[in-house]
Amino acid sequence: MKKITVLLLAIMIGTGLLAQDESRLMRFPAVHGDQVVFTYAGDLYTVGRAGGVARKLTNDADGYEMFARFSPNGEYLAFTGQYDGNTEVYVMPAGGGIPFRATYTATLGRDDISDRMGPNNIVMTWKDNQEIVYRSRKQSFNSFKGQLFLADREGGLSEELPLPAGGFCTYSPDGKKLAYNRVFREFRTWKYYKGGMADDIWIYDFDNKTIENITNNEHQDIFPMWHGTKIYFLSDRDRTMNLFVYDMESGATTRLTNYTEFDIKFPSLGDDAIIYENGGFLYTYELDGGNISKISVTIAEDLISGRNELKDASKNIISLAVSPDGKRVVLGARGDVYTLPVKSGITRNLTTSSGVNDRNVEWSPDGKYISFISDRSGEDEIYVMNQDGTGKAKQITDNADTYKYNPVWSPDGKKLLWSDKKLRLQYVDIATGKVTLVEQAKAWEIRDYEWSPDSRWITYTLPETRGVSKVWVYGVETNKKQAVTDEWYNSGTPTFSDDGKYLFFTSNRDFNPIYSNTEWNHAYRDMGGIYFITLQKDTPNPFEPENDEVAIKEEDTEKDKDEGKKEGKDKENGNIEIDFDGIAGRIIGLPVEAGNYWNIHVIGKKLWYTYAKSGGNGAETKMYDLDKKKETSLGNLGSFIVSADKKKVLVSPKGKYAVIDLPSSKPKVEDFIDLSDMKVWVDL
């Protein structure tokens, strides 16, 4: 029986049934001799250079430990940790032990591992076996910049290096020079960047106080690592980030690796090798010979931080919409799509997709469907599904090549309009899947766009290279477009009135400068107002001067009867006609106080919009009655989303959500939507 058990065990091990999967997503590695240290799931681990089962060095449940660096003699580890809440430099024995806090600095507002600035107080390297170089933003008003400091491994005050700014760095073998980066942008997601923040490698001579640039090109040259007479570094000069070496004696630069799929990330110099990440795995590059070896690592523990958890998705709501009749709302929260009853009923998670991001929810005008963007295919695509959750979501777009922004339904429910990161504005026919390009911007993304009530026109804000955005109108039937505002004033957030008579928009046209109390200078604030255009030439200006005259009744002529019949026909088919001739000269200003305006809704003879001004008490929802020429404050209602039947509105005062009747006076919001059932099991 014992032999059979041993044989079965051997078979299971040989076939991998008891073997652990090879770990991935290991970050910020360091190597010295036969020991490797890296960060995984926020803690430090160590493993032999040949790979195997890693051993955990830190157990900080709440914070993150990273950027471990061996002292030159391999006896100590310096690393950046968050044991006490903020981010500081710590030191511990290389084999493990109690960490000693070496720095004490102020907590920064932007100090997270996921922030594009990266965490604060990052350990860069050791100067010798006693002093540690770290980068800190503790004394810079500009959070983009950081300085290099020396910290003693036994504590005490830090010493600033004599450089105005610094990033990743490395000392020469004699300690008299420092190769360093000036900029720090490795935590950003921009690839192939060639702008003003693209880094070079500089050498500073402490004795002569001179600086030399050894890379001097438009690409990223980062992570200098000085060994002997050579400086190793990363560069994306051939698109993918690879390892290069600069020979101090010959001045030649040579490429050492040839990765094409994944960039090399966060390399560090050991005593005889460079270790780095690539595609989530760890590799070493031997300085003597140039051999590259993969380190296969297994994390064999309970990984308690990765257990499934029941999360409250209501804490992460990023998009919302209301059903056409105002009885339910749809929320995009924590990567899932939820519908909730306004009063009573069932909360539904329509997607339940822990592994993908479903977002930017919208309800179709007929109430049957809900649209959303999802990356379940690997790229951003638009999906439509039944509002009650039955059936599978239907993918409407394909072949995505960039990040999409919020799709908007046409009023007839046949099309969806969206913009993207490639500065395009497009719409898709839901039935056929045909995509039509409306606009290709050059200056920046198109973020304001809307349909006309008859679904025959699209209006949008086009950013211009001169910095002045203009409002445009595009004809769906003609594929022709035209600007309807001039180039003198910044304009945006256009919206049609529901009767098709007017096009409303915001524009910065109010010039009332304020003056400084301490210097002879002025500034312009609160320049915005609400304006509108009469889409037909014969549409009267609702603000034209009134002049009472005697009314004389005349008999109807045949011409009057014909015009009446024509007018009735236009009203019957509901088509909106636009007279583009001289349209920019028909701009009319709404008589409201200058400030900042957005989120305009025009229903009948009333406007609803959000207003804020400098020095005010925050955003305020207001209503303007065109007939009465009167503005009414509705208080701070937060979001203001009107239902398709134009009778209800979704509001969010003080972070709570409610659906109320479309208000004409300040409403008393009392009945809020119950979000307590927005719970989801998340597979971490």
Phi, psi and omega per residue, in radians:
M1 nan -0.691 -3.137
K2 -1.136 -0.692 3.133
K3 -1.111 -0.692 3.132
I4 -1.116 -0.741 3.126
T5 -1.072 -0.784 3.127
V6 -1.108 -0.706 3.139
L7 -1.124 -0.776 3.110
L8 -1.071 -0.719 3.133
L9 -1.101 -0.722 3.136
A10 -1.128 -0.681 3.119
I11 -1.135 -0.739 -3.118
M12 -1.132 -0.703 3.114
I13 -1.171 -0.738 -3.123
G14 -1.124 -0.583 3.140
T15 -1.581 -0.028 3.084
G16 1.502 0.140 -3.090
L17 -1.188 -0.472 3.109
L18 -1.855 -0.058 -3.078
A19 -1.353 2.567 3.053
Q20 -1.419 2.592 3.048
D21 -1.189 2.579 3.068
E22 -1.150 2.328 -3.066
S23 -1.359 2.706 3.130
R24 -2.416 3.120 -3.130
L25 1.066 0.678 3.020
M26 -1.551 2.377 -2.961
R27 -2.279 2.794 2.992
F28 0.891 0.987 -3.056
P29 -1.379 2.790 3.031
A30 -2.487 2.661 -3.123
V31 -2.453 2.510 2.992
H32 -2.666 2.137 -3.101
G33 1.019 -2.136 -3.115
D34 -1.710 0.026 -3.059
Q35 -1.826 2.382 3.071
V36 -2.111 2.393 3.062
V37 -2.201 2.452 -3.135
F38 -2.640 2.952 3.086
T39 -1.783 2.333 3.070
Y40 -2.507 2.202 3.136
A41 0.936 0.582 3.032
G42 1.558 -0.029 3.128
D43 -2.136 2.842 3.085
L44 -1.555 2.412 3.071
Y45 -2.231 2.749 3.067
T46 -2.284 2.590 -3.135
V47 -2.677 2.764 3.074
G48 -1.213 2.725 -3.094
R49 -1.104 -0.420 3.107
A50 -1.403 -0.093 -3.126
G51 1.635 -2.973 -3.128
G52 2.130 -2.731 -3.135
V53 -1.448 2.177 -3.101
A54 -1.447 2.643 3.105
R55 -1.945 2.417 -3.093
K56 -1.408 2.343 -3.141
L57 -1.809 -0.507 -3.130
T58 -2.203 2.734 -3.098
N59 -2.426 0.777 3.130
D60 -1.422 1.901 -3.023
A61 -1.205 -0.588 -3.024
D62 -1.765 -0.567 -3.054
G63 -1.694 -3.028 -3.062
Y64 -2.226 2.315 3.084
E65 -1.994 2.330 -2.971
M66 -2.755 3.020 3.065
F67 0.898 0.871 3.046
A68 -1.194 2.433 3.100
R69 -2.410 2.275 3.108
F70 -1.319 2.490 2.967
S71 -1.174 2.742 -3.079
P72 -0.936 -0.578 3.128
N73 -1.531 0.006 3.093
G74 1.333 0.147 -3.045
E75 -1.470 -0.557 -3.044
Y76 -2.162 2.785 2.990
L77 -2.068 2.175 2.927
A78 -1.772 2.452 -3.136
F79 -2.691 2.878 3.086
T80 -1.696 2.179 -3.070
G81 -2.334 2.904 -3.104
Q82 -2.247 0.677 -3.096
Y83 -1.053 -0.671 -3.008
D84 -1.821 0.356 3.093
G85 1.786 -0.991 3.067
N86 -1.572 -3.108 -2.988
T87 -1.857 2.144 -3.058
E88 -2.425 3.026 3.097
V89 -1.613 2.272 3.125
Y90 -2.175 2.760 3.106
V91 -2.323 2.420 3.104
M92 -2.563 2.806 3.036
P93 -1.034 2.542 -3.051
A94 -1.063 -0.539 -3.130
G95 -1.514 -0.030 -3.114
G96 2.037 2.711 -3.127
G97 2.696 -2.969 -3.101
I98 -1.369 2.175 3.140
P99 -1.250 2.484 3.063
F100 -1.899 2.259 3.139
R101 -1.429 2.106 -3.045
A102 -1.738 -0.298 -3.121
T103 -2.283 2.693 3.061
Y104 -2.381 1.913 -3.112
T105 -2.331 2.982 3.134
A106 -1.292 2.604 3.099
T107 -1.323 2.369 3.124
L108 -1.733 2.654 3.096
G109 -1.222 -0.590 3.117
R110 -1.903 1.654 -2.986
D111 -2.596 0.736 -3.046
D112 -2.046 2.634 -3.106
I113 -1.108 -0.430 -3.105
S114 -1.637 -0.101 -3.129
D115 -1.308 2.596 -3.108
R116 -1.159 -0.305 3.073
M117 -1.455 -0.255 -3.058
G118 1.322 2.982 3.121
P119 -1.258 2.880 3.131
N120 -1.553 2.863 3.035
N121 0.941 0.905 -3.126
I122 -1.445 2.257 3.070
V123 -1.191 2.205 -3.120
M124 -1.721 -0.926 -3.079
T125 -2.942 3.088 3.001
W126 -1.789 2.437 3.006
K127 -1.367 -0.764 3.070
D128 -2.642 -2.821 -3.116
N129 -1.360 -0.009 -3.088
Q130 -2.015 -0.636 -3.014
E131 -1.960 2.488 -3.061
I132 -2.058 2.342 3.063
V133 -1.625 2.265 3.060
Y134 -2.383 2.698 3.128
R135 -1.779 2.261 -3.094
S136 -2.363 2.562 3.037
R137 -1.854 0.378 -2.998
K138 -1.157 -0.383 -3.084
Q139 -2.177 0.310 -3.132
S140 -1.934 2.193 3.082
F141 -1.140 -0.642 3.117
N142 -1.463 2.002 -3.065
S143 -1.224 -0.166 3.061
F144 -1.281 -0.463 -3.019
K145 -1.786 2.577 3.056
G146 -2.503 2.751 3.114
Q147 -1.994 2.808 3.119
L148 -1.708 2.367 -3.104
F149 -2.285 2.723 3.024
L150 -1.854 2.267 3.071
A151 -2.100 2.399 3.064
D152 -1.364 2.424 -3.108
R153 -1.161 -0.222 3.100
E154 -1.802 0.138 3.077
G155 1.722 -3.035 -3.114
G156 1.852 -3.090 -3.125
L157 -1.289 2.501 3.116
S158 -1.435 2.739 3.098
E159 -2.042 2.247 -3.134
E160 -1.427 2.351 3.041
L161 -1.257 2.618 -3.022
P162 -1.360 0.975 3.137
L163 -2.309 2.439 -3.096
P164 -1.188 -0.483 3.140
A165 -2.759 2.750 -3.117
G166 -2.884 2.803 3.106
G167 -2.414 -2.326 3.141
F168 -1.075 2.474 -2.989
C169 -2.681 2.939 -3.136
T170 -2.774 2.454 3.131
Y171 -1.527 2.629 2.962
S172 -1.199 2.781 -3.116
P173 -0.968 -0.552 3.132
D174 -1.568 -0.031 3.088
G175 1.306 0.153 -3.087
K176 -1.631 -0.196 -3.136
K177 -2.337 2.778 3.132
L178 -2.355 2.146 2.979
A179 -1.620 2.263 -3.011
Y180 -2.651 2.820 2.958
N181 -1.701 2.555 3.095
R182 -1.571 -0.576 -3.063
V183 -1.821 2.795 -3.112
F184 -2.383 1.687 -3.082
R185 -2.381 0.394 -3.103
E186 -1.245 -0.305 3.107
F187 -1.521 -0.029 3.123
R188 -1.443 2.731 -3.092
T189 -1.643 0.022 3.120
W190 -1.222 2.302 3.062
K191 -1.972 2.668 3.096
Y192 1.046 0.594 -3.095
Y193 -1.284 2.397 -3.142
K194 -2.300 0.323 -3.064
G195 -1.465 -2.837 -3.045
G196 -1.184 -0.291 3.113
M197 -1.729 0.178 3.029
A198 -1.169 2.308 -2.978
D199 -1.536 2.660 2.938
D200 -2.141 2.971 3.069
I201 -1.859 2.184 -3.107
W202 -2.029 2.581 3.072
I203 -1.997 2.155 3.113
Y204 -1.852 2.266 3.100
D205 -1.720 1.973 -3.077
F206 -1.164 -0.538 -3.118
D207 -1.370 -0.835 -3.057
N208 -1.574 -0.163 -3.133
K209 1.022 0.715 3.126
T210 -2.012 2.738 -3.139
I211 -2.265 2.388 -3.137
E212 -2.251 2.363 3.072
N213 -1.673 2.104 -3.071
I214 -1.813 -0.032 3.122
T215 -2.010 -1.037 2.977
N216 0.882 1.042 2.999
N217 -2.493 3.034 -3.011
E218 -1.379 -0.080 -3.077
H219 -1.638 3.079 3.100
Q220 -1.424 2.148 3.049
D221 -2.207 1.869 -2.903
I222 -2.403 2.961 3.097
F223 1.012 1.049 3.068
P224 -1.121 2.447 3.129
M225 -2.421 1.919 -2.992
W226 -1.640 2.145 3.100
H227 -2.417 1.980 -3.106
G228 1.123 -2.158 3.130
T229 -1.777 0.320 -3.102
K230 -2.212 2.539 3.057
I231 -2.058 2.005 3.097
Y232 -1.557 2.607 -3.138
F233 -2.831 2.953 3.051
L234 -1.769 2.574 3.086
S235 -2.634 2.531 3.048
D236 -1.868 0.479 -3.128
R237 -1.084 -0.375 3.044
D238 -1.919 0.544 3.076
R239 1.444 -1.130 3.108
T240 -1.418 2.452 -3.103
M241 -1.263 2.020 -3.123
N242 -2.209 2.992 -3.126
L243 -1.552 2.294 3.101
F244 -2.195 2.904 3.064
V245 -2.392 2.426 3.077
Y246 -1.932 2.148 3.140
D247 -1.543 2.035 -3.092
M248 -1.132 -0.502 -3.075
E249 -1.426 -0.752 -3.091
S250 -1.670 -0.342 -3.082
G251 1.367 0.142 -3.102
A252 -1.508 2.543 3.061
T253 -2.009 2.281 -3.055
T254 -2.238 2.403 3.054
R255 -1.444 2.368 -3.027
L256 -1.942 -0.468 3.133
T257 -2.147 2.868 -3.038
N258 -2.368 0.875 3.091
Y259 -1.340 2.462 3.130
T260 -2.169 -0.317 -3.088
E261 -1.659 -0.911 -3.121
F262 -2.060 2.534 3.031
D263 -1.209 2.631 2.859
I264 -1.273 2.381 -3.101
K265 -2.232 2.459 2.947
F266 0.802 1.090 3.071
P267 -1.340 2.803 3.005
S268 -2.585 2.670 -3.045
L269 -1.626 2.248 3.015
G270 -1.787 -2.901 -3.123
D271 -1.295 -0.530 3.133
D272 -2.417 0.162 -3.104
A273 -2.713 2.802 2.992
I274 -1.895 2.330 3.106
I275 -1.976 2.548 -3.082
Y276 -2.722 2.933 3.034
E277 -1.696 2.579 2.939
N278 -2.692 2.022 -3.117
G279 1.107 0.429 3.125
G280 1.582 -0.141 3.101
F281 -1.774 2.910 -3.139
L282 -1.881 2.458 3.112
Y283 -2.385 2.664 3.005
T284 -2.070 2.485 3.039
Y285 -1.986 2.021 -3.106
E286 -1.325 2.198 -3.108
L287 -1.165 -0.497 3.098
D288 -1.787 1.653 3.111
G289 2.024 -0.502 3.076
G290 1.353 0.303 3.119
N291 -1.251 2.445 3.117
I292 -1.919 2.254 -3.108
S293 -2.266 2.382 3.050
K294 -1.523 2.410 3.111
I295 -1.787 1.911 3.122
S296 -1.489 2.073 -3.025
V297 -2.077 2.440 3.045
T298 -2.083 2.272 3.044
I299 -1.737 1.815 -3.056
A300 -1.881 1.433 3.094
E301 -2.712 -3.132 -3.042
D302 -1.308 -0.279 -3.132
L303 0.792 1.000 -3.049
I304 -1.029 -0.514 3.140
S305 -1.256 -0.194 3.138
G306 -1.812 0.118 3.109
R307 -1.191 2.656 3.073
N308 -1.037 2.463 -3.129
E309 -2.316 2.567 3.032
L310 -1.529 1.951 -3.062
K311 -1.829 2.626 3.057
D312 -1.637 1.754 -3.066
A313 -1.196 -0.331 -3.128
S314 -1.156 -0.240 3.104
K315 -1.429 -0.137 -3.070
N316 -2.328 0.881 3.101
I317 -1.430 2.186 -3.092
I318 -2.096 -0.235 3.080
S319 -2.640 2.688 -3.070
L320 -2.736 2.691 3.085
A321 -2.718 2.902 -3.097
V322 -2.119 2.555 3.120
S323 -1.162 2.774 -3.089
P324 -1.012 -0.547 -3.136
D325 -1.692 0.003 3.081
G326 1.318 0.248 -3.110
K327 -1.543 -0.404 3.116
R328 -2.398 2.830 3.040
V329 -2.169 2.711 3.034
V330 -2.066 2.346 -3.076
L331 -2.213 2.344 2.949
G332 -1.663 1.989 -3.012
A333 -2.482 2.218 3.067
R334 0.900 0.631 3.064
G335 1.484 0.098 3.091
D336 -2.143 2.901 3.126
V337 -1.961 2.144 -3.108
Y338 -2.074 2.515 2.884
T339 -2.074 2.427 -3.071
L340 -2.291 2.536 3.042
P341 -1.301 2.556 3.090
V342 -1.277 -0.660 -3.110
K343 -1.920 -1.143 -3.093
S344 -2.571 2.622 -3.140
G345 2.497 -2.806 -2.995
I346 -1.748 2.375 2.967
T347 -1.511 2.202 -3.108
R348 -2.022 2.328 2.914
N349 -1.682 1.872 -3.016
L350 -1.350 -0.395 -3.048
T351 -1.982 -0.664 3.115
T352 0.778 1.042 -3.026
S353 -2.141 1.446 -3.070
S354 -1.084 -0.501 -3.045
G355 -1.612 -0.039 -3.128
V356 -2.312 2.973 -3.105
N357 -1.958 1.877 3.047
D358 -1.767 2.254 -2.982
R359 -2.679 3.103 3.077
N360 0.934 1.141 -3.081
V361 -1.437 2.553 3.032
E362 -2.570 2.579 3.121
W363 -1.757 2.348 -3.139
S364 -1.167 2.647 -3.077
P365 -1.070 -0.495 3.128
D366 -1.524 -0.035 3.072
G367 1.452 -0.035 -3.037
K368 -1.421 -0.564 -2.941
Y369 -2.245 2.826 3.015
I370 -2.226 2.278 3.091
S371 -1.802 2.680 3.087
F372 -2.824 2.843 3.041
I373 -1.731 2.418 3.110
S374 -2.468 2.609 3.070
D375 -1.835 0.413 -3.090
R376 -1.084 -0.415 3.103
S377 -1.503 -0.109 -3.040
G378 1.878 -0.356 3.099
E379 -2.320 2.865 3.104
D380 -1.189 2.086 3.041
E381 -2.331 2.798 3.132
I382 -1.693 2.340 -3.139
Y383 -2.176 2.695 3.061
V384 -2.313 2.380 3.109
M385 -2.483 2.835 3.107
N386 -1.074 2.421 -3.056
Q387 -1.144 -0.397 -3.140
D388 -1.580 0.032 3.084
G389 1.528 -0.037 3.128
T390 -1.340 2.553 3.129
G391 1.335 3.083 -3.138
K392 -1.677 2.677 3.071
A393 -1.174 2.436 3.133
K394 -1.740 2.203 3.100
Q395 -1.349 2.165 -3.059
I396 -1.675 -0.645 3.137
T397 -1.964 2.843 3.060
D398 -2.605 3.067 3.129
N399 1.011 0.676 3.135
A400 -1.081 2.507 3.135
D401 -2.228 0.140 3.129
T402 -2.944 -3.063 -3.095
Y403 -1.424 2.294 -3.122
K404 -1.712 2.650 3.034
Y405 -1.967 2.908 -2.855
N406 -0.795 2.063 3.055
P407 -1.286 2.499 -3.136
V408 -2.143 2.272 3.136
W409 -1.264 2.481 2.932
S410 -1.283 2.617 -3.101
P411 -1.009 -0.475 3.102
D412 -1.457 -0.003 3.069
G413 1.272 0.275 -3.064
K414 -1.786 -0.255 -3.032
K415 -2.425 2.767 3.038
L416 -2.246 2.303 -3.077
L417 -1.952 2.299 3.128
W418 -2.591 2.866 3.032
S419 -2.073 3.035 -3.103
D420 -2.594 3.103 -3.068
K421 -1.245 -0.279 3.075
K422 -1.564 0.306 3.008
L423 1.208 0.450 3.133
R424 -1.789 2.682 2.952
L425 -2.114 2.139 -3.046
Q426 -2.424 2.789 2.971
Y427 -2.336 2.702 -3.121
V428 -2.125 2.401 2.999
D429 -1.399 2.046 -3.004
I430 -1.119 -0.620 -3.099
A431 -1.257 -0.721 -3.042
T432 -1.777 -0.348 -3.071
G433 1.395 0.081 -3.135
K434 -1.244 2.276 -3.137
V435 -1.836 2.305 3.132
T436 -2.055 2.271 3.095
L437 -1.446 2.131 3.112
V438 -1.585 -0.799 -3.055
E439 -2.658 2.529 2.990
Q440 -2.116 1.824 -3.129
A441 -1.339 2.866 3.101
K442 -2.114 -0.530 -3.027
A443 -1.514 -0.752 -3.070
W444 -2.896 3.137 -3.089
E445 -1.198 2.602 3.033
I446 -1.598 1.987 -3.045
R447 -2.044 -0.147 3.082
D448 -2.018 2.079 3.120
Y449 -2.755 2.591 -3.063
E450 -2.789 2.685 3.079
W451 -1.550 2.715 2.946
S452 -1.392 2.813 -3.118
P453 -1.029 -0.485 -3.130
D454 -1.634 0.098 3.102
S455 1.126 0.263 -3.101
R456 -1.760 -0.167 -3.110
W457 -2.329 2.635 3.032
I458 -2.201 2.282 3.042
T459 -2.013 2.525 -3.060
Y460 -2.737 2.844 3.070
T461 -1.741 2.165 -3.140
L462 -1.867 1.964 3.058
P463 -1.138 2.416 -3.122
E464 -1.924 2.687 -3.122
T465 -1.123 -0.422 3.121
R466 -1.400 -0.052 3.111
G467 1.606 -0.020 3.130
V468 -1.882 1.965 3.132
S469 -1.420 2.542 3.124
K470 -2.150 2.700 3.071
V471 -1.599 2.291 -3.141
W472 -2.107 2.777 3.042
V473 -2.257 2.330 -3.110
Y474 -2.080 2.309 3.101
G475 -1.588 2.071 -3.106
V476 -1.130 -0.652 -3.101
E477 -1.355 -0.554 -3.070
T478 -1.752 -0.291 -3.053
N479 1.053 0.423 3.105
K480 -1.878 2.615 -3.108
K481 -2.343 2.710 -3.126
Q482 -2.677 2.447 3.029
A483 -1.285 2.428 -3.138
V484 -2.027 -0.018 2.999
T485 -2.141 2.794 -3.070
D486 -1.518 -3.141 -3.054
E487 -1.670 0.176 -3.082
W488 -1.589 -0.451 -3.049
Y489 -2.263 2.453 3.100
N490 -1.202 2.193 -3.095
S491 -2.312 2.699 -3.136
G492 -3.043 -2.959 -3.116
T493 0.769 0.984 -3.113
P494 -1.324 2.640 3.080
T495 -2.700 2.460 3.107
F496 -1.438 2.559 2.925
S497 -1.266 2.646 -3.040
D498 -1.229 -0.258 3.092
D499 -1.605 -0.025 3.085
G500 1.325 0.213 -3.111
K501 -1.572 -0.529 -2.989
Y502 -2.277 2.697 2.946
L503 -2.093 1.965 -3.130
F504 -1.628 2.652 3.099
F505 -2.820 2.939 3.055
T506 -1.827 2.664 3.138
S507 -2.737 2.535 3.112
N508 -1.617 1.627 -3.075
R509 -2.254 0.112 -3.076
D510 -1.814 2.066 -3.065
F511 -1.970 1.659 3.082
N512 -2.291 1.544 -3.039
P513 -1.222 2.663 2.977
I514 -1.893 2.715 -3.081
Y515 -2.037 2.583 -3.124
S516 -1.342 2.596 3.074
N517 -1.468 -0.238 -3.043
T518 -2.035 -0.265 3.117
E519 -2.586 2.735 -3.088
W520 -1.445 1.478 -3.132
N521 -2.630 2.785 -3.126
H522 -2.370 2.831 3.121
A523 -2.516 2.681 3.121
Y524 -1.895 2.146 3.070
R525 -2.242 2.866 3.067
D526 0.866 1.017 -3.095
M527 -1.624 -0.158 -2.988
G528 -1.479 2.670 3.035
G529 -2.647 3.068 3.081
I530 -1.801 2.306 -3.131
Y531 -2.269 2.844 3.080
F532 -2.617 2.774 -3.122
I533 -2.083 2.389 2.987
T534 -1.388 2.107 -3.038
L535 -1.303 -0.436 3.047
Q536 -1.986 2.486 -3.079
K537 -1.054 -0.603 -3.052
D538 -1.536 0.075 3.072
T539 -1.292 2.169 -3.082
P540 -1.235 2.658 3.047
N541 -1.321 2.062 -3.120
P542 -1.140 -0.175 -3.137
F543 -1.951 0.250 3.113
E544 -1.159 2.622 -3.096
P545 -1.028 2.433 3.126
E546 -1.512 2.464 3.134
N547 -2.567 1.848 -3.105
D548 -1.238 2.281 3.098
E549 -2.280 2.837 3.104
V550 -1.247 2.276 3.135
A551 -1.499 2.138 3.110
I552 -1.975 2.106 -3.106
K553 -1.421 2.245 3.096
E554 -2.159 2.672 3.122
E555 -1.259 2.573 3.116
D556 -1.197 2.360 3.052
T557 -1.639 2.945 3.120
E558 -1.092 -0.596 3.131
K559 -1.127 -0.738 3.124
D560 -1.079 -0.705 -3.133
K561 -1.126 -0.713 3.130
D562 -1.111 -0.762 3.123
E563 -1.108 -0.639 3.104
G564 -1.117 -0.704 3.110
K565 -1.131 -0.697 3.136
K566 -1.119 -0.746 3.122
E567 -1.078 -0.736 3.130
G568 -1.098 -0.674 3.119
K569 -1.119 -0.721 3.105
D570 -1.067 -0.719 3.135
K571 -1.177 -0.557 -3.087
E572 -1.213 -0.803 -3.116
N573 -1.430 -0.225 3.023
G574 1.244 0.183 -3.129
N575 -1.321 2.461 3.093
I576 -1.730 2.193 3.079
E577 -1.880 2.466 -3.092
I578 -2.116 2.199 3.027
D579 -1.586 1.755 -3.081
F580 -1.354 -0.338 -3.126
D581 -1.101 2.036 3.122
G582 1.195 0.410 -3.024
I583 -1.164 -0.612 -3.138
A584 -1.179 -0.299 3.101
G585 -1.546 -0.003 -3.133
R586 -1.859 0.489 3.139
I587 -1.419 2.310 -3.108
I588 -2.185 2.417 3.129
G589 -1.635 2.397 3.034
L590 -1.372 2.294 -3.069
P591 -1.329 1.278 3.115
V592 -2.186 2.851 -3.106
E593 -1.164 2.452 3.114
A594 -1.142 2.472 -3.138
G595 3.123 -2.440 3.095
N596 -2.131 2.217 -3.058
Y597 -2.214 2.536 3.046
W598 -2.832 3.055 3.074
N599 0.993 1.044 -3.097
I600 -1.554 2.343 3.026
H601 -2.241 2.286 -3.118
V602 -2.116 2.010 -3.120
I603 -2.287 2.047 -3.102
G604 1.105 -2.237 -3.135
K605 -1.757 0.355 -3.095
K606 -2.232 2.569 3.087
L607 -2.064 2.448 2.972
W608 -2.091 2.433 -3.100
Y609 -2.770 2.901 3.092
T610 -1.875 2.421 -3.027
Y611 -2.342 2.505 3.017
A612 -2.623 2.652 3.103
K613 -2.398 2.803 3.139
S614 -1.095 2.347 3.134
G615 1.311 0.132 -3.138
G616 -1.478 -2.904 -3.117
N617 -1.798 0.563 3.127
G618 1.670 -2.995 -3.092
A619 -1.239 2.591 -3.103
E620 -2.450 2.304 3.076
T621 -1.494 2.322 -3.118
K622 -2.304 2.811 3.075
M623 -2.265 2.418 3.091
Y624 -2.119 2.251 3.114
D625 -1.709 1.977 -3.099
L626 -1.174 -0.566 3.134
D627 -1.239 -0.824 -3.084
K628 -1.474 -0.169 -3.097
K629 0.959 0.818 -3.026
K630 -2.372 2.399 3.084
E631 -1.816 2.411 -3.123
T632 -2.231 2.303 3.075
S633 -1.447 2.313 3.121
L634 -1.863 0.093 -3.138
G635 1.503 -3.052 3.130
N636 -1.568 1.737 -3.088
L637 -1.779 0.057 3.124
G638 1.167 -2.251 3.079
S639 -1.092 2.635 -3.130
F640 -2.526 1.618 -3.047
I641 -2.072 2.058 -3.054
V642 -1.518 2.390 3.108
S643 -1.225 2.802 -3.084
A644 -1.122 -0.482 3.108
D645 -1.447 -0.024 3.060
K646 1.100 0.427 3.130
K647 -1.944 -0.384 -3.088
K648 -2.154 2.841 3.104
V649 -2.538 2.395 3.077
L650 -1.599 2.138 -3.130
V651 -2.158 2.861 -3.126
S652 -2.484 1.102 3.107
P653 -1.191 2.309 3.087
K654 0.973 0.601 3.061
G655 1.403 0.020 3.073
K656 -1.786 2.785 -3.049
Y657 -2.059 2.432 3.138
A658 -2.658 2.656 3.018
V659 -1.990 2.155 -3.079
I660 -2.232 2.935 3.017
D661 -1.134 2.528 3.116
L662 -0.978 2.001 -2.963
P663 -1.507 2.579 2.984
S664 -1.985 -0.102 3.051
S665 -2.484 2.997 -3.069
K666 -1.061 2.043 -3.075
P667 -1.469 2.748 3.025
K668 -1.836 1.775 -3.061
V669 -1.549 2.040 -3.071
E670 -2.181 -0.649 -3.057
D671 -1.654 1.850 -3.090
F672 -1.753 2.704 -3.137
I673 -1.263 2.356 3.140
D674 -1.388 1.991 -3.120
L675 -1.745 0.100 -2.974
S676 -1.169 -0.359 -3.132
D677 -1.619 0.161 3.109
M678 -1.463 1.050 3.128
K679 -1.845 2.517 -3.109
V680 -2.540 2.395 3.030
W681 -1.379 2.145 -3.096
V682 -1.896 2.204 3.110
D683 -1.543 1.611 -3.108
L684 -1.195 nan nan
